[in-house]
Amino acid sequence: MSALARTENVAFDALPDPSPTVRPLVSFLRVLALACRSSAREDLFKACAILSHEPNISAHACGEALVKCLSQALGKRPIFHAITEPELSFDEAWLSQLSEAIQSGDAQSEHFLLRSRVHKDAQRNVSFLMSRLTQHFYLI
């Protein structure tokens, strides 16, 4: 059974929110990271190329691609805490801030956050994946 199939059975509306700082998007990514931790990493550019041709891609597909490719974009493996952990890791806080910048239409903050951590050649792809996830979770 694939990680995607396992995560689709999770009721994301019922995920515990251990503190007000952990947003639904971070909780969702924590579950996907747990499900994907033993799966193979994917190439960021290939994943985005595949997903960009599908107009109605699901949050699962975008989230899984982001989790599997984020280490390539950051140049290091991101830290995702357990779903019940009330504290955010630096990577989770950064993703949350990036999502909030996208949601609010703050392009300057979005570009700053991307430039501060993501390799230049991967910034557009990470932005694409985060925009799709943000659209799903915050209904832009």
C-alpha positions as a Markdown table, in Angstrom:
| # | Residue | x | y | z |
|---|---|---|---|---|
| 1 | Met | 0.0 | 0.0 | 0.0 |
| 2 | Ser | 1.4 | 3.4 | -0.9 |
| 3 | Ala | 1.9 | 6.2 | 1.5 |
| 4 | Leu | -0.7 | 8.2 | -0.4 |
| 5 | Ala | -3.3 | 5.4 | 0.0 |
| 6 | Arg | -2.6 | 5.2 | 3.8 |
| 7 | Thr | -2.9 | 8.9 | 4.3 |
| 8 | Glu | -6.1 | 9.2 | 2.4 |
| 9 | Asn | -7.8 | 7.1 | 5.1 |
| 10 | Val | -6.9 | 9.7 | 7.7 |
| 11 | Ala | -9.7 | 12.1 | 8.6 |
| 12 | Phe | -7.7 | 15.4 | 8.4 |
| 13 | Asp | -10.6 | 17.3 | 9.9 |
| 14 | Ala | -10.2 | 15.2 | 13.1 |
| 15 | Leu | -6.5 | 15.6 | 13.5 |
| 16 | Pro | -5.6 | 16.9 | 17.0 |
| 17 | Asp | -4.5 | 20.5 | 17.2 |
| 18 | Pro | -2.2 | 20.3 | 20.2 |
| 19 | Ser | -1.7 | 24.1 | 20.3 |
| 20 | Pro | -3.0 | 27.1 | 18.5 |
| 21 | Thr | 0.4 | 27.6 | 16.8 |
| 22 | Val | 0.1 | 24.3 | 14.9 |
| 23 | Arg | -2.0 | 25.1 | 11.8 |
| 24 | Pro | -4.0 | 22.5 | 9.9 |
| 25 | Leu | -1.5 | 22.6 | 7.0 |
| 26 | Val | 1.4 | 21.7 | 9.3 |
| 27 | Ser | -0.6 | 18.9 | 10.9 |
| 28 | Phe | -1.3 | 17.6 | 7.4 |
| 29 | Leu | 2.4 | 17.8 | 6.4 |
| 30 | Arg | 3.4 | 16.0 | 9.7 |
| 31 | Val | 1.1 | 13.1 | 8.8 |
| 32 | Leu | 2.4 | 12.9 | 5.2 |
| 33 | Ala | 6.0 | 13.1 | 6.4 |
| 34 | Leu | 5.4 | 10.2 | 8.8 |
| 35 | Ala | 3.8 | 8.2 | 6.0 |
| 36 | Cys | 6.5 | 9.1 | 3.5 |
| 37 | Arg | 9.6 | 8.7 | 5.8 |
| 38 | Ser | 10.6 | 5.3 | 4.4 |
| 39 | Ser | 9.6 | 5.9 | 0.8 |
| 40 | Ala | 12.0 | 7.0 | -1.9 |
| 41 | Arg | 12.7 | 10.7 | -2.3 |
| 42 | Glu | 11.5 | 12.2 | -5.6 |
| 43 | Asp | 13.0 | 14.8 | -7.9 |
| 44 | Leu | 11.4 | 18.2 | -7.3 |
| 45 | Phe | 11.4 | 19.2 | -11.0 |
| 46 | Lys | 9.9 | 16.0 | -12.2 |
| 47 | Ala | 7.2 | 16.0 | -9.5 |
| 48 | Cys | 6.2 | 19.6 | -10.3 |
| 49 | Ala | 6.2 | 18.9 | -14.0 |
| 50 | Ile | 3.8 | 16.0 | -13.5 |
| 51 | Leu | 1.5 | 17.9 | -11.1 |
| 52 | Ser | 1.4 | 21.1 | -13.1 |
| 53 | His | -0.4 | 19.3 | -16.0 |
| 54 | Glu | -3.2 | 18.1 | -13.7 |
| 55 | Pro | -5.5 | 21.1 | -12.9 |
| 56 | Asn | -7.4 | 19.4 | -10.1 |
| 57 | Ile | -4.5 | 17.9 | -8.2 |
| 58 | Ser | -5.3 | 16.9 | -4.7 |
| 59 | Ala | -3.8 | 18.3 | -1.5 |
| 60 | His | -2.5 | 14.8 | -0.9 |
| 61 | Ala | -0.5 | 14.7 | -4.1 |
| 62 | Cys | 0.9 | 18.2 | -3.6 |
| 63 | Gly | 1.7 | 17.5 | 0.1 |
| 64 | Glu | 3.4 | 14.2 | -0.7 |
| 65 | Ala | 5.4 | 15.7 | -3.5 |
| 66 | Leu | 6.5 | 18.6 | -1.2 |
| 67 | Val | 7.5 | 16.3 | 1.7 |
| 68 | Lys | 9.4 | 14.0 | -0.6 |
| 69 | Cys | 11.2 | 16.8 | -2.4 |
| 70 | Leu | 11.8 | 19.3 | 0.3 |
| 71 | Ser | 15.2 | 17.9 | 1.3 |
| 72 | Gln | 16.4 | 18.5 | -2.3 |
| 73 | Ala | 15.1 | 22.1 | -2.2 |
| 74 | Leu | 16.6 | 22.9 | 1.2 |
| 75 | Gly | 19.8 | 21.0 | 0.8 |
| 76 | Lys | 19.1 | 19.2 | 4.0 |
| 77 | Arg | 16.4 | 16.9 | 5.5 |
| 78 | Pro | 13.6 | 18.9 | 7.0 |
| 79 | Ile | 12.4 | 18.2 | 10.5 |
| 80 | Phe | 8.8 | 17.3 | 11.0 |
| 81 | His | 7.6 | 16.6 | 14.6 |
| 82 | Ala | 5.1 | 14.1 | 15.7 |
| 83 | Ile | 1.5 | 15.1 | 15.1 |
| 84 | Thr | 0.9 | 15.6 | 18.9 |
| 85 | Glu | 4.0 | 17.7 | 19.5 |
| 86 | Pro | 2.9 | 21.2 | 20.5 |
| 87 | Glu | 6.1 | 22.9 | 19.3 |
| 88 | Leu | 6.9 | 23.7 | 15.7 |
| 89 | Ser | 10.3 | 22.7 | 14.3 |
| 90 | Phe | 12.1 | 25.5 | 12.5 |
| 91 | Asp | 11.2 | 23.8 | 9.2 |
| 92 | Glu | 7.5 | 23.6 | 10.1 |
| 93 | Ala | 7.4 | 27.2 | 11.3 |
| 94 | Trp | 9.1 | 28.3 | 8.0 |
| 95 | Leu | 6.5 | 26.4 | 6.0 |
| 96 | Ser | 3.7 | 27.9 | 8.0 |
| 97 | Gln | 5.1 | 31.4 | 7.5 |
| 98 | Leu | 5.5 | 30.7 | 3.8 |
| 99 | Ser | 1.9 | 29.6 | 3.6 |
| 100 | Glu | 0.6 | 32.6 | 5.4 |
| 101 | Ala | 2.6 | 34.9 | 3.1 |
| 102 | Ile | 1.0 | 33.2 | 0.1 |
| 103 | Gln | -2.4 | 33.3 | 1.6 |
| 104 | Ser | -2.2 | 37.0 | 2.4 |
| 105 | Gly | -0.8 | 37.8 | -1.1 |
| 106 | Asp | 2.4 | 39.2 | 0.5 |
| 107 | Ala | 4.8 | 38.5 | -2.4 |
| 108 | Gln | 7.7 | 40.2 | -0.8 |
| 109 | Ser | 7.6 | 38.0 | 2.3 |
| 110 | Glu | 7.1 | 34.9 | 0.1 |
| 111 | His | 10.1 | 35.7 | -2.0 |
| 112 | Phe | 12.2 | 36.5 | 1.1 |
| 113 | Leu | 11.2 | 33.2 | 2.8 |
| 114 | Leu | 12.0 | 31.2 | -0.4 |
| 115 | Arg | 15.3 | 33.0 | -1.0 |
| 116 | Ser | 16.4 | 32.6 | 2.6 |
| 117 | Arg | 16.3 | 28.8 | 2.5 |
| 118 | Val | 15.5 | 27.3 | -0.9 |
| 119 | His | 18.1 | 26.8 | -3.6 |
| 120 | Lys | 17.5 | 29.3 | -6.4 |
| 121 | Asp | 16.6 | 26.7 | -9.0 |
| 122 | Ala | 14.0 | 25.1 | -6.7 |
| 123 | Gln | 12.2 | 28.3 | -5.5 |
| 124 | Arg | 9.6 | 28.3 | -8.2 |
| 125 | Asn | 8.7 | 24.7 | -7.7 |
| 126 | Val | 8.4 | 25.0 | -3.9 |
| 127 | Ser | 6.3 | 28.1 | -4.4 |
| 128 | Phe | 4.0 | 26.2 | -6.8 |
| 129 | Leu | 3.5 | 23.3 | -4.3 |
| 130 | Met | 3.0 | 25.6 | -1.4 |
| 131 | Ser | 0.5 | 27.7 | -3.3 |
| 132 | Arg | -1.5 | 24.7 | -4.2 |
| 133 | Leu | -1.5 | 23.5 | -0.6 |
| 134 | Thr | -2.4 | 26.9 | 0.7 |
| 135 | Gln | -5.3 | 27.2 | -1.8 |
| 136 | His | -6.7 | 23.9 | -0.4 |
| 137 | Phe | -6.3 | 24.8 | 3.3 |
| 138 | Tyr | -7.1 | 28.4 | 3.3 |
| 139 | Leu | -9.4 | 28.6 | 0.2 |
| 140 | Ile | -7.8 | 31.6 | -1.4 |
